[in-house]
C-alpha cells in the first residue's frame, strides 16, 4: 500500500487505472485519473516508482524524433553546464589572484 497523504486517490492513481480510462501511462494521465496533482505523483516516491516501472515495462517507445529531441536537450544542458563551470573557474582564479600577496623579488647584489 502506498504511504503518504494521498489517501484513496493514490489507490486510484495506478497506471492500470490510467490505461483502463483509455489514457497513455503518463504522470499527467495518472494524476487526472486519480484526481490528484501531477506534483503529488512526482513527490510520492512509491507512486512515482510504480508509474516509472509500468512505463518501462510497457514501453515508452522512443521515436527517432523523440530520441533526437532528448539528445539535443542533453547537449544544450551539457553546454550550459560547461559554460557555468568555465565561468566559475575564471572567478576562482580571479579571486586567488586578488587575495595572494605580491611575490617578493629577491635582492641580490649584482
Jmol script that loads the backbone (N, CA, C; Angstrom):
load data "model"
ATOM      1  N   UNK A   1       0.843  -1.185   0.000  1.00  0.00           N
ATOM      2  CA  UNK A   1       0.000   0.000   0.000  1.00  0.00           C
ATOM      3  C   UNK A   1       0.878   1.234   0.000  1.00  0.00           C
ATOM      4  N   UNK A   2       0.477   2.236  -0.645  1.00  0.00           N
ATOM      5  CA  UNK A   2       1.260   3.458  -0.725  1.00  0.00           C
ATOM      6  C   UNK A   2       1.028   4.302   0.502  1.00  0.00           C
ATOM      7  N   UNK A   3       2.125   4.852   1.007  1.00  0.00           N
ATOM      8  CA  UNK A   3       2.001   5.725   2.164  1.00  0.00           C
ATOM      9  C   UNK A   3       1.883   7.162   1.707  1.00  0.00           C
ATOM     10  N   UNK A   4       1.660   8.034   2.645  1.00  0.00           N
ATOM     11  CA  UNK A   4       1.576   9.451   2.304  1.00  0.00           C
ATOM     12  C   UNK A   4       0.179   9.977   2.535  1.00  0.00           C
ATOM     13  N   UNK A   5      -0.010  11.230   2.168  1.00  0.00           N
ATOM     14  CA  UNK A   5      -1.281  11.883   2.439  1.00  0.00           C
ATOM     15  C   UNK A   5      -2.222  11.837   1.247  1.00  0.00           C
ATOM     16  N   UNK A   6      -2.000  10.908   0.337  1.00  0.00           N
ATOM     17  CA  UNK A   6      -2.816  10.848  -0.875  1.00  0.00           C
ATOM     18  C   UNK A   6      -4.116  10.101  -0.652  1.00  0.00           C
ATOM     19  N   UNK A   7      -4.173   9.226   0.348  1.00  0.00           N
ATOM     20  CA  UNK A   7      -5.404   8.521   0.670  1.00  0.00           C
ATOM     21  C   UNK A   7      -5.872   7.626  -0.453  1.00  0.00           C
ATOM     22  N   UNK A   8      -7.173   7.586  -0.660  1.00  0.00           N
ATOM     23  CA  UNK A   8      -7.731   6.705  -1.678  1.00  0.00           C
ATOM     24  C   UNK A   8      -7.401   7.171  -3.081  1.00  0.00           C
ATOM     25  N   UNK A   9      -7.081   8.444  -3.232  1.00  0.00           N
ATOM     26  CA  UNK A   9      -6.695   8.930  -4.558  1.00  0.00           C
ATOM     27  C   UNK A   9      -5.465   8.202  -5.041  1.00  0.00           C
ATOM     28  N   UNK A  10      -4.559   7.865  -4.127  1.00  0.00           N
ATOM     29  CA  UNK A  10      -3.351   7.147  -4.510  1.00  0.00           C
ATOM     30  C   UNK A  10      -3.697   5.758  -5.004  1.00  0.00           C
ATOM     31  N   UNK A  11      -4.661   5.128  -4.379  1.00  0.00           N
ATOM     32  CA  UNK A  11      -5.068   3.806  -4.803  1.00  0.00           C
ATOM     33  C   UNK A  11      -5.624   3.839  -6.220  1.00  0.00           C
ATOM     34  N   UNK A  12      -6.382   4.875  -6.528  1.00  0.00           N
ATOM     35  CA  UNK A  12      -6.941   5.006  -7.875  1.00  0.00           C
ATOM     36  C   UNK A  12      -5.893   5.446  -8.883  1.00  0.00           C
ATOM     37  N   UNK A  13      -4.799   6.040  -8.400  1.00  0.00           N
ATOM     38  CA  UNK A  13      -3.793   6.607  -9.286  1.00  0.00           C
ATOM     39  C   UNK A  13      -2.791   5.564  -9.726  1.00  0.00           C
ATOM     40  N   UNK A  14      -3.286   4.454 -10.192  1.00  0.00           N
ATOM     41  CA  UNK A  14      -2.390   3.421 -10.672  1.00  0.00           C
ATOM     42  C   UNK A  14      -2.290   3.508 -12.185  1.00  0.00           C
ATOM     43  N   UNK A  15      -1.173   3.061 -12.713  1.00  0.00           N
ATOM     44  CA  UNK A  15      -1.058   3.041 -14.176  1.00  0.00           C
ATOM     45  C   UNK A  15      -2.155   2.221 -14.828  1.00  0.00           C
ATOM     46  N   UNK A  16      -2.584   1.125 -14.179  1.00  0.00           N
ATOM     47  CA  UNK A  16      -3.657   0.316 -14.744  1.00  0.00           C
ATOM     48  C   UNK A  16      -4.948   1.126 -14.823  1.00  0.00           C
ATOM     49  N   UNK A  17      -5.168   1.984 -13.818  1.00  0.00           N
ATOM     50  CA  UNK A  17      -6.347   2.848 -13.835  1.00  0.00           C
ATOM     51  C   UNK A  17      -6.290   3.836 -14.977  1.00  0.00           C
ATOM     52  N   UNK A  18      -5.130   4.386 -15.233  1.00  0.00           N
ATOM     53  CA  UNK A  18      -4.974   5.321 -16.350  1.00  0.00           C
ATOM     54  C   UNK A  18      -5.190   4.604 -17.673  1.00  0.00           C
ATOM     55  N   UNK A  19      -4.631   3.405 -17.761  1.00  0.00           N
ATOM     56  CA  UNK A  19      -4.793   2.639 -19.002  1.00  0.00           C
ATOM     57  C   UNK A  19      -6.254   2.240 -19.206  1.00  0.00           C
ATOM     58  N   UNK A  20      -6.925   1.847 -18.129  1.00  0.00           N
ATOM     59  CA  UNK A  20      -8.327   1.444 -18.224  1.00  0.00           C
ATOM     60  C   UNK A  20      -9.202   2.615 -18.654  1.00  0.00           C
ATOM     61  N   UNK A  21      -8.793   3.825 -18.289  1.00  0.00           N
ATOM     62  CA  UNK A  21      -9.556   5.011 -18.679  1.00  0.00           C
ATOM     63  C   UNK A  21      -9.235   5.436 -20.106  1.00  0.00           C
ATOM     64  N   UNK A  22      -8.365   4.684 -20.779  1.00  0.00           N
ATOM     65  CA  UNK A  22      -8.039   4.989 -22.168  1.00  0.00           C
ATOM     66  C   UNK A  22      -6.924   5.999 -22.331  1.00  0.00           C
ATOM     67  N   UNK A  23      -6.169   6.260 -21.261  1.00  0.00           N
ATOM     68  CA  UNK A  23      -5.061   7.208 -21.329  1.00  0.00           C
ATOM     69  C   UNK A  23      -3.745   6.472 -21.494  1.00  0.00           C
ATOM     70  N   UNK A  24      -2.773   7.159 -22.076  1.00  0.00           N
ATOM     71  CA  UNK A  24      -1.409   6.653 -22.039  1.00  0.00           C
ATOM     72  C   UNK A  24      -0.949   6.712 -20.594  1.00  0.00           C
ATOM     73  N   UNK A  25       0.024   5.872 -20.245  1.00  0.00           N
ATOM     74  CA  UNK A  25       0.527   5.886 -18.875  1.00  0.00           C
ATOM     75  C   UNK A  25       1.574   6.984 -18.772  1.00  0.00           C
ATOM     76  N   UNK A  26       1.117   8.127 -18.317  1.00  0.00           N
ATOM     77  CA  UNK A  26       1.986   9.273 -18.071  1.00  0.00           C
ATOM     78  C   UNK A  26       1.624   9.820 -16.705  1.00  0.00           C
ATOM     79  N   UNK A  27       2.511  10.648 -16.164  1.00  0.00           N
ATOM     80  CA  UNK A  27       2.206  11.255 -14.869  1.00  0.00           C
ATOM     81  C   UNK A  27       0.928  12.090 -14.967  1.00  0.00           C
ATOM     82  N   UNK A  28       0.761  12.781 -16.068  1.00  0.00           N
ATOM     83  CA  UNK A  28      -0.433  13.603 -16.260  1.00  0.00           C
ATOM     84  C   UNK A  28      -1.687  12.737 -16.294  1.00  0.00           C
ATOM     85  N   UNK A  29      -1.640  11.645 -17.043  1.00  0.00           N
ATOM     86  CA  UNK A  29      -2.809  10.773 -17.158  1.00  0.00           C
ATOM     87  C   UNK A  29      -3.158  10.121 -15.832  1.00  0.00           C
ATOM     88  N   UNK A  30      -2.149   9.670 -15.106  1.00  0.00           N
ATOM     89  CA  UNK A  30      -2.407   9.044 -13.807  1.00  0.00           C
ATOM     90  C   UNK A  30      -3.003  10.069 -12.851  1.00  0.00           C
ATOM     91  N   UNK A  31      -2.443  11.280 -12.859  1.00  0.00           N
ATOM     92  CA  UNK A  31      -2.948  12.340 -11.975  1.00  0.00           C
ATOM     93  C   UNK A  31      -4.402  12.683 -12.311  1.00  0.00           C
ATOM     94  N   UNK A  32      -4.718  12.800 -13.598  1.00  0.00           N
ATOM     95  CA  UNK A  32      -6.091  13.115 -13.998  1.00  0.00           C
ATOM     96  C   UNK A  32      -7.049  11.995 -13.598  1.00  0.00           C
ATOM     97  N   UNK A  33      -6.640  10.758 -13.801  1.00  0.00           N
ATOM     98  CA  UNK A  33      -7.486   9.618 -13.457  1.00  0.00           C
ATOM     99  C   UNK A  33      -7.758   9.575 -11.964  1.00  0.00           C
ATOM    100  N   UNK A  34      -6.722   9.894 -11.163  1.00  0.00           N
ATOM    101  CA  UNK A  34      -6.860   9.817  -9.713  1.00  0.00           C
ATOM    102  C   UNK A  34      -7.454  11.085  -9.112  1.00  0.00           C
ATOM    103  N   UNK A  35      -7.489  12.147  -9.880  1.00  0.00           N
ATOM    104  CA  UNK A  35      -7.993  13.404  -9.351  1.00  0.00           C
ATOM    105  C   UNK A  35      -7.014  14.073  -8.399  1.00  0.00           C
ATOM    106  N   UNK A  36      -5.710  13.867  -8.648  1.00  0.00           N
ATOM    107  CA  UNK A  36      -4.670  14.490  -7.828  1.00  0.00           C
ATOM    108  C   UNK A  36      -3.761  15.308  -8.734  1.00  0.00           C
ATOM    109  N   UNK A  37      -2.880  16.084  -8.148  1.00  0.00           N
ATOM    110  CA  UNK A  37      -1.982  16.901  -8.958  1.00  0.00           C
ATOM    111  C   UNK A  37      -0.813  16.060  -9.457  1.00  0.00           C
ATOM    112  N   UNK A  38      -0.215  16.526 -10.555  1.00  0.00           N
ATOM    113  CA  UNK A  38       0.992  15.868 -11.054  1.00  0.00           C
ATOM    114  C   UNK A  38       2.105  15.948 -10.028  1.00  0.00           C
ATOM    115  N   UNK A  39       2.164  17.069  -9.326  1.00  0.00           N
ATOM    116  CA  UNK A  39       3.210  17.244  -8.313  1.00  0.00           C
ATOM    117  C   UNK A  39       3.125  16.132  -7.269  1.00  0.00           C
ATOM    118  N   UNK A  40       1.907  15.739  -6.912  1.00  0.00           N
ATOM    119  CA  UNK A  40       1.733  14.655  -5.952  1.00  0.00           C
ATOM    120  C   UNK A  40       2.305  13.359  -6.515  1.00  0.00           C
ATOM    121  N   UNK A  41       2.071  13.116  -7.784  1.00  0.00           N
ATOM    122  CA  UNK A  41       2.620  11.910  -8.420  1.00  0.00           C
ATOM    123  C   UNK A  41       4.145  11.928  -8.386  1.00  0.00           C
ATOM    124  N   UNK A  42       4.725  13.071  -8.633  1.00  0.00           N
ATOM    125  CA  UNK A  42       6.187  13.174  -8.637  1.00  0.00           C
ATOM    126  C   UNK A  42       6.761  13.118  -7.219  1.00  0.00           C
ATOM    127  N   UNK A  43       6.073  13.731  -6.253  1.00  0.00           N
ATOM    128  CA  UNK A  43       6.600  13.787  -4.881  1.00  0.00           C
ATOM    129  C   UNK A  43       6.474  12.470  -4.136  1.00  0.00           C
ATOM    130  N   UNK A  44       5.434  11.704  -4.415  1.00  0.00           N
ATOM    131  CA  UNK A  44       5.234  10.431  -3.735  1.00  0.00           C
ATOM    132  C   UNK A  44       6.156   9.398  -4.370  1.00  0.00           C
ATOM    133  N   UNK A  45       7.206   9.045  -3.649  1.00  0.00           N
ATOM    134  CA  UNK A  45       8.243   8.162  -4.220  1.00  0.00           C
ATOM    135  C   UNK A  45       7.701   6.804  -4.641  1.00  0.00           C
ATOM    136  N   UNK A  46       6.829   6.249  -3.830  1.00  0.00           N
ATOM    137  CA  UNK A  46       6.285   4.934  -4.163  1.00  0.00           C
ATOM    138  C   UNK A  46       5.430   4.997  -5.429  1.00  0.00           C
ATOM    139  N   UNK A  47       4.587   6.005  -5.512  1.00  0.00           N
ATOM    140  CA  UNK A  47       3.735   6.160  -6.693  1.00  0.00           C
ATOM    141  C   UNK A  47       4.585   6.416  -7.931  1.00  0.00           C
ATOM    142  N   UNK A  48       5.585   7.266  -7.777  1.00  0.00           N
ATOM    143  CA  UNK A  48       6.476   7.556  -8.900  1.00  0.00           C
ATOM    144  C   UNK A  48       7.180   6.292  -9.384  1.00  0.00           C
ATOM    145  N   UNK A  49       7.637   5.456  -8.446  1.00  0.00           N
ATOM    146  CA  UNK A  49       8.310   4.209  -8.818  1.00  0.00           C
ATOM    147  C   UNK A  49       7.370   3.278  -9.565  1.00  0.00           C
ATOM    148  N   UNK A  50       6.118   3.222  -9.107  1.00  0.00           N
ATOM    149  CA  UNK A  50       5.132   2.365  -9.785  1.00  0.00           C
ATOM    150  C   UNK A  50       4.901   2.846 -11.211  1.00  0.00           C
ATOM    151  N   UNK A  51       4.725   4.145 -11.364  1.00  0.00           N
ATOM    152  CA  UNK A  51       4.483   4.702 -12.708  1.00  0.00           C
ATOM    153  C   UNK A  51       5.687   4.461 -13.603  1.00  0.00           C
ATOM    154  N   UNK A  52       6.884   4.733 -13.088  1.00  0.00           N
ATOM    155  CA  UNK A  52       8.101   4.532 -13.885  1.00  0.00           C
ATOM    156  C   UNK A  52       8.284   3.074 -14.280  1.00  0.00           C
ATOM    157  N   UNK A  53       8.022   2.167 -13.331  1.00  0.00           N
ATOM    158  CA  UNK A  53       8.145   0.738 -13.621  1.00  0.00           C
ATOM    159  C   UNK A  53       7.148   0.323 -14.703  1.00  0.00           C
ATOM    160  N   UNK A  54       5.927   0.787 -14.564  1.00  0.00           N
ATOM    161  CA  UNK A  54       4.897   0.434 -15.533  1.00  0.00           C
ATOM    162  C   UNK A  54       5.240   0.974 -16.917  1.00  0.00           C
ATOM    163  N   UNK A  55       5.735   2.205 -16.950  1.00  0.00           N
ATOM    164  CA  UNK A  55       6.084   2.822 -18.232  1.00  0.00           C
ATOM    165  C   UNK A  55       7.226   2.071 -18.906  1.00  0.00           C
ATOM    166  N   UNK A  56       8.244   1.695 -18.131  1.00  0.00           N
ATOM    167  CA  UNK A  56       9.376   0.997 -18.741  1.00  0.00           C
ATOM    168  C   UNK A  56       8.996  -0.423 -19.158  1.00  0.00           C
ATOM    169  N   UNK A  57       8.121  -1.050 -18.383  1.00  0.00           N
ATOM    170  CA  UNK A  57       7.698  -2.409 -18.707  1.00  0.00           C
ATOM    171  C   UNK A  57       6.819  -2.436 -19.949  1.00  0.00           C
ATOM    172  N   UNK A  58       5.965  -1.442 -20.095  1.00  0.00           N
ATOM    173  CA  UNK A  58       5.038  -1.416 -21.220  1.00  0.00           C
ATOM    174  C   UNK A  58       5.515  -0.524 -22.346  1.00  0.00           C
ATOM    175  N   UNK A  59       6.730  -0.062 -22.215  1.00  0.00           N
ATOM    176  CA  UNK A  59       7.373   0.576 -23.345  1.00  0.00           C
ATOM    177  C   UNK A  59       7.051   2.022 -23.584  1.00  0.00           C
ATOM    178  N   UNK A  60       7.911   2.862 -23.141  1.00  0.00           N
ATOM    179  CA  UNK A  60       7.929   4.227 -23.623  1.00  0.00           C
ATOM    180  C   UNK A  60       8.705   4.137 -24.935  1.00  0.00           C
ATOM    181  N   UNK A  61       8.017   3.891 -26.008  1.00  0.00           N
ATOM    182  CA  UNK A  61       8.689   3.690 -27.273  1.00  0.00           C
ATOM    183  C   UNK A  61       9.159   5.042 -27.785  1.00  0.00           C
ATOM    184  N   UNK A  62      10.462   5.124 -27.987  1.00  0.00           N
ATOM    185  CA  UNK A  62      11.039   6.372 -28.470  1.00  0.00           C
ATOM    186  C   UNK A  62      11.081   6.365 -29.989  1.00  0.00           C
ATOM    187  N   UNK A  63      10.549   7.392 -30.555  1.00  0.00           N
ATOM    188  CA  UNK A  63      10.691   7.563 -31.994  1.00  0.00           C
ATOM    189  C   UNK A  63      12.038   8.228 -32.243  1.00  0.00           C
ATOM    190  N   UNK A  64      12.469   8.224 -33.478  1.00  0.00           N
ATOM    191  CA  UNK A  64      13.730   8.887 -33.803  1.00  0.00           C
ATOM    192  C   UNK A  64      13.664  10.371 -33.481  1.00  0.00           C
ATOM    193  N   UNK A  65      12.518  10.968 -33.718  1.00  0.00           N
ATOM    194  CA  UNK A  65      12.365  12.391 -33.425  1.00  0.00           C
ATOM    195  C   UNK A  65      12.461  12.645 -31.929  1.00  0.00           C
ATOM    196  N   UNK A  66      11.788  11.811 -31.127  1.00  0.00           N
ATOM    197  CA  UNK A  66      11.843  11.978 -29.675  1.00  0.00           C
ATOM    198  C   UNK A  66      13.258  11.752 -29.161  1.00  0.00           C
ATOM    199  N   UNK A  67      13.928  10.758 -29.715  1.00  0.00           N
ATOM    200  CA  UNK A  67      15.306  10.489 -29.311  1.00  0.00           C
ATOM    201  C   UNK A  67      16.220  11.647 -29.700  1.00  0.00           C
ATOM    202  N   UNK A  68      16.041  12.185 -30.891  1.00  0.00           N
ATOM    203  CA  UNK A  68      16.838  13.331 -31.327  1.00  0.00           C
ATOM    204  C   UNK A  68      16.574  14.545 -30.435  1.00  0.00           C
ATOM    205  N   UNK A  69      15.327  14.740 -30.047  1.00  0.00           N
ATOM    206  CA  UNK A  69      14.985  15.840 -29.140  1.00  0.00           C
ATOM    207  C   UNK A  69      15.677  15.669 -27.796  1.00  0.00           C
ATOM    208  N   UNK A  70      15.682  14.442 -27.276  1.00  0.00           N
ATOM    209  CA  UNK A  70      16.347  14.188 -25.993  1.00  0.00           C
ATOM    210  C   UNK A  70      17.845  14.452 -26.090  1.00  0.00           C
ATOM    211  N   UNK A  71      18.455  13.975 -27.170  1.00  0.00           N
ATOM    212  CA  UNK A  71      19.890  14.193 -27.364  1.00  0.00           C
ATOM    213  C   UNK A  71      20.186  15.682 -27.475  1.00  0.00           C
ATOM    214  N   UNK A  72      19.358  16.407 -28.221  1.00  0.00           N
ATOM    215  CA  UNK A  72      19.546  17.851 -28.365  1.00  0.00           C
ATOM    216  C   UNK A  72      19.403  18.550 -27.020  1.00  0.00           C
ATOM    217  N   UNK A  73      18.409  18.152 -26.247  1.00  0.00           N
ATOM    218  CA  UNK A  73      18.197  18.742 -24.932  1.00  0.00           C
ATOM    219  C   UNK A  73      19.388  18.465 -24.012  1.00  0.00           C
ATOM    220  N   UNK A  74      19.882  17.233 -24.017  1.00  0.00           N
ATOM    221  CA  UNK A  74      21.035  16.893 -23.193  1.00  0.00           C
ATOM    222  C   UNK A  74      22.283  17.642 -23.644  1.00  0.00           C
ATOM    223  N   UNK A  75      22.442  17.812 -24.947  1.00  0.00           N
ATOM    224  CA  UNK A  75      23.590  18.561 -25.466  1.00  0.00           C
ATOM    225  C   UNK A  75      23.534  20.014 -25.022  1.00  0.00           C
ATOM    226  N   UNK A  76      22.366  20.622 -25.103  1.00  0.00           N
ATOM    227  CA  UNK A  76      22.212  22.007 -24.655  1.00  0.00           C
ATOM    228  C   UNK A  76      22.494  22.137 -23.160  1.00  0.00           C
ATOM    229  N   UNK A  77      22.019  21.180 -22.388  1.00  0.00           N
ATOM    230  CA  UNK A  77      22.267  21.192 -20.944  1.00  0.00           C
ATOM    231  C   UNK A  77      23.750  21.052 -20.652  1.00  0.00           C
ATOM    232  N   UNK A  78      24.407  20.153 -21.370  1.00  0.00           N
ATOM    233  CA  UNK A  78      25.847  19.950 -21.192  1.00  0.00           C
ATOM    234  C   UNK A  78      26.628  21.214 -21.512  1.00  0.00           C
ATOM    235  N   UNK A  79      26.278  21.879 -22.602  1.00  0.00           N
ATOM    236  CA  UNK A  79      26.965  23.121 -22.975  1.00  0.00           C
ATOM    237  C   UNK A  79      26.734  24.214 -21.926  1.00  0.00           C
ATOM    238  N   UNK A  80      25.526  24.302 -21.425  1.00  0.00           N
ATOM    239  CA  UNK A  80      25.225  25.303 -20.402  1.00  0.00           C
ATOM    240  C   UNK A  80      26.027  25.040 -19.131  1.00  0.00           C
ATOM    241  N   UNK A  81      26.117  23.776 -18.736  1.00  0.00           N
ATOM    242  CA  UNK A  81      26.902  23.436 -17.551  1.00  0.00           C
ATOM    243  C   UNK A  81      28.389  23.694 -17.764  1.00  0.00           C
ATOM    244  N   UNK A  82      28.887  23.381 -18.946  1.00  0.00           N
ATOM    245  CA  UNK A  82      30.297  23.634 -19.245  1.00  0.00           C
ATOM    246  C   UNK A  82      30.600  25.121 -19.195  1.00  0.00           C
ATOM    247  N   UNK A  83      29.711  25.951 -19.724  1.00  0.00           N
ATOM    248  CA  UNK A  83      29.888  27.408 -19.655  1.00  0.00           C
ATOM    249  C   UNK A  83      29.897  27.887 -18.212  1.00  0.00           C
ATOM    250  N   UNK A  84      29.010  27.338 -17.405  1.00  0.00           N
ATOM    251  CA  UNK A  84      28.937  27.731 -15.998  1.00  0.00           C
ATOM    252  C   UNK A  84      30.218  27.346 -15.265  1.00  0.00           C
ATOM    253  N   UNK A  85      30.725  26.153 -15.526  1.00  0.00           N
ATOM    254  CA  UNK A  85      31.969  25.704 -14.891  1.00  0.00           C
ATOM    255  C   UNK A  85      33.134  26.589 -15.310  1.00  0.00           C
ATOM    256  N   UNK A  86      33.220  26.906 -16.598  1.00  0.00           N
ATOM    257  CA  UNK A  86      34.300  27.801 -17.074  1.00  0.00           C
ATOM    258  C   UNK A  86      34.232  29.145 -16.374  1.00  0.00           C
ATOM    259  N   UNK A  87      33.030  29.690 -16.258  1.00  0.00           N
ATOM    260  CA  UNK A  87      32.852  30.985 -15.599  1.00  0.00           C
ATOM    261  C   UNK A  87      33.286  30.898 -14.130  1.00  0.00           C
ATOM    262  N   UNK A  88      32.899  29.829 -13.455  1.00  0.00           N
ATOM    263  CA  UNK A  88      33.258  29.683 -12.051  1.00  0.00           C
ATOM    264  C   UNK A  88      34.766  29.483 -11.877  1.00  0.00           C
ATOM    265  N   UNK A  89      35.395  28.744 -12.789  1.00  0.00           N
ATOM    266  CA  UNK A  89      36.848  28.572 -12.714  1.00  0.00           C
ATOM    267  C   UNK A  89      37.565  29.900 -12.914  1.00  0.00           C
ATOM    268  N   UNK A  90      37.084  30.718 -13.851  1.00  0.00           N
ATOM    269  CA  UNK A  90      37.671  32.044 -14.052  1.00  0.00           C
ATOM    270  C   UNK A  90      37.510  32.902 -12.802  1.00  0.00           C
ATOM    271  N   UNK A  91      36.349  32.819 -12.183  1.00  0.00           N
ATOM    272  CA  UNK A  91      36.092  33.585 -10.964  1.00  0.00           C
ATOM    273  C   UNK A  91      37.016  33.140  -9.835  1.00  0.00           C
ATOM    274  N   UNK A  92      37.230  31.836  -9.701  1.00  0.00           N
ATOM    275  CA  UNK A  92      38.133  31.317  -8.670  1.00  0.00           C
ATOM    276  C   UNK A  92      39.557  31.818  -8.910  1.00  0.00           C
ATOM    277  N   UNK A  93      40.025  31.755 -10.162  1.00  0.00           N
ATOM    278  CA  UNK A  93      41.380  32.255 -10.476  1.00  0.00           C
ATOM    279  C   UNK A  93      41.496  33.729 -10.149  1.00  0.00           C
ATOM    280  N   UNK A  94      40.479  34.496 -10.485  1.00  0.00           N
ATOM    281  CA  UNK A  94      40.486  35.930 -10.219  1.00  0.00           C
ATOM    282  C   UNK A  94      40.543  36.205  -8.721  1.00  0.00           C
ATOM    283  N   UNK A  95      39.754  35.478  -7.951  1.00  0.00           N
ATOM    284  CA  UNK A  95      39.755  35.655  -6.501  1.00  0.00           C
ATOM    285  C   UNK A  95      41.091  35.244  -5.886  1.00  0.00           C
ATOM    286  N   UNK A  96      41.693  34.188  -6.390  1.00  0.00           N
ATOM    287  CA  UNK A  96      43.004  33.764  -5.885  1.00  0.00           C
ATOM    288  C   UNK A  96      44.054  34.832  -6.150  1.00  0.00           C
ATOM    289  N   UNK A  97      44.025  35.407  -7.351  1.00  0.00           N
ATOM    290  CA  UNK A  97      44.993  36.474  -7.678  1.00  0.00           C
ATOM    291  C   UNK A  97      44.787  37.680  -6.783  1.00  0.00           C
ATOM    292  N   UNK A  98      43.542  37.990  -6.478  1.00  0.00           N
ATOM    293  CA  UNK A  98      43.240  39.169  -5.664  1.00  0.00           C
ATOM    294  C   UNK A  98      43.639  38.979  -4.202  1.00  0.00           C
ATOM    295  N   UNK A  99      43.626  37.743  -3.722  1.00  0.00           N
ATOM    296  CA  UNK A  99      43.916  37.504  -2.310  1.00  0.00           C
ATOM    297  C   UNK A  99      45.359  37.109  -2.049  1.00  0.00           C
ATOM    298  N   UNK A 100      46.130  36.780  -3.061  1.00  0.00           N
ATOM    299  CA  UNK A 100      47.532  36.411  -2.857  1.00  0.00           C
ATOM    300  C   UNK A 100      48.378  37.663  -2.709  1.00  0.00           C
ATOM    301  N   UNK A 101      49.305  37.646  -1.738  1.00  0.00           N
ATOM    302  CA  UNK A 101      50.202  38.794  -1.618  1.00  0.00           C
ATOM    303  C   UNK A 101      51.149  38.828  -2.811  1.00  0.00           C
ATOM    304  N   UNK A 102      51.598  40.030  -3.172  1.00  0.00           N
ATOM    305  CA  UNK A 102      52.521  40.107  -4.314  1.00  0.00           C
ATOM    306  C   UNK A 102      53.812  39.371  -3.993  1.00  0.00           C
ATOM    307  N   UNK A 103      54.362  38.740  -4.994  1.00  0.00           N
ATOM    308  CA  UNK A 103      55.601  37.986  -4.822  1.00  0.00           C
ATOM    309  C   UNK A 103      56.759  38.959  -4.614  1.00  0.00           C
ATOM    310  N   UNK A 104      57.628  38.615  -3.654  1.00  0.00           N
ATOM    311  CA  UNK A 104      58.805  39.451  -3.395  1.00  0.00           C
ATOM    312  C   UNK A 104      59.907  39.103  -4.364  1.00  0.00           C
ATOM    313  N   UNK A 105      60.612  40.132  -4.754  1.00  0.00           N
ATOM    314  CA  UNK A 105      61.792  39.889  -5.585  1.00  0.00           C
ATOM    315  C   UNK A 105      62.996  39.809  -4.670  1.00  0.00           C
ATOM    316  N   UNK A 106      63.803  38.842  -4.920  1.00  0.00           N
ATOM    317  CA  UNK A 106      64.994  38.708  -4.082  1.00  0.00           C
ATOM    318  C   UNK A 106      65.983  39.811  -4.446  1.00  0.00           C
ATOM    319  N   UNK A 107      66.579  40.375  -3.424  1.00  0.00           N
ATOM    320  CA  UNK A 107      67.534  41.460  -3.644  1.00  0.00           C
ATOM    321  C   UNK A 107      68.946  40.906  -3.516  1.00  0.00           C
ATOM    322  N   UNK A 108      69.481  40.565  -4.627  1.00  0.00           N
ATOM    323  CA  UNK A 108      70.865  40.084  -4.631  1.00  0.00           C
ATOM    324  C   UNK A 108      71.741  41.137  -5.274  1.00  0.00           C
ATOM    325  N   UNK A 109      72.943  41.319  -4.732  1.00  0.00           N
ATOM    326  CA  UNK A 109      73.843  42.307  -5.335  1.00  0.00           C
ATOM    327  C   UNK A 109      74.310  41.840  -6.706  1.00  0.00           C
ATOM    328  N   UNK A 110      74.384  42.782  -7.603  1.00  0.00           N
ATOM    329  CA  UNK A 110      74.844  42.462  -8.968  1.00  0.00           C
ATOM    330  C   UNK A 110      76.322  42.564  -9.082  1.00  0.00           C
TER     331      UNK A 110
END
end "model"
wireframe off; spacefill off
backbone 0.3
color backbone group
